[in-house]
Amino acid sequence: MSSPDVNALRDAALAALVNAQTAADLDAVEIAYLGRKGGALSNVLRDLGAVPAEERKAIGLAANAVKQEIEAALARRRAELESFSLAGLADTERIDVTAPGAGSTRGHLHMTTQAIREITDIFSRLGYNRMRYPEVEWDWYAFEALNMPKEHPARDEWETFFLLDRAGVGVRTDAKLGKLVLTPHTSSGQVREMQRVVAEQKGKKDPDLRIRMINISKCYRRQSDVTHVPMFHQFEGLLIDRDVSITHLKGTLDHFASAFFGAG
């Protein structure tokens, strides 16, 4: 191999670098000419031992010079392509600050709230009003007025949350209403609703004591296992009217089951 062959490799490599348009193109040129295994210029340096002694030095010097020239040209072309790429970002990745921002993801109502609203809507179409009563209740409303005797298991302190007095040394009590508890069931709302209607109609010549209500509320029981938690939601209804019978109750329950769970 003679010196002009090395110059030919240089010219071919420089021409390839000029035509390279991507980083991958540059990598291919680098491998083709400077790669340790199979690179054209690397092969020249590797085969110097087979060159006649009188030509070996000249070809070696020329090959090293060409190698440095190709490496320098390779570095320049990489810088140029990178510069072109960064300059293009202004068009390809520009941000329009006047464009509307991305809207926030809308959430949804909790499934319990959805159920409460659906139940309320079903019963409102039947003429029922949803009433709300305290989550902290007196023993009289929670048990006594519902004919639950004092020895009833539900009134045991292992079943019901009794509230302490302000000093925290005993259960808060009232002389007439008994102990103070976290509402154990929604049935106490029936007693309060009947009291409210009676008080509202008191003194009227022809009082209207009809009641059509539902009560959906949080209830509290000292039960905690894989199927129970201390707080749960419960709902029930109360209908007091003339000319109603168990048939109306069955019809109401059938209608609710179909409307809420779907026709069976």
ABEGO torsion letter per residue (X at the ends): XBAAAAAAAAAAAAAAAAABABAAAAAAAAAAAABABGBAAAAAAAAAAABBAAAAAAAAAAAAAAAAAAAAAAAAAAAAAAAAAAAAAAAAABBBAABBBBBBBBBBBBAAAAAAAAAAAAAAAAGBBBBBBBABBBAAAAAAAAGBBAABAAABAAABBBBBBAAGABBBBBAAAEBBBBBABAAAAAAAAAAAAAAAABGBABBBABBBBBBBBBBBBBBBBAABBABBBBBBBBBBBBGBBAAAAAAAAAAAAAAAAEBX
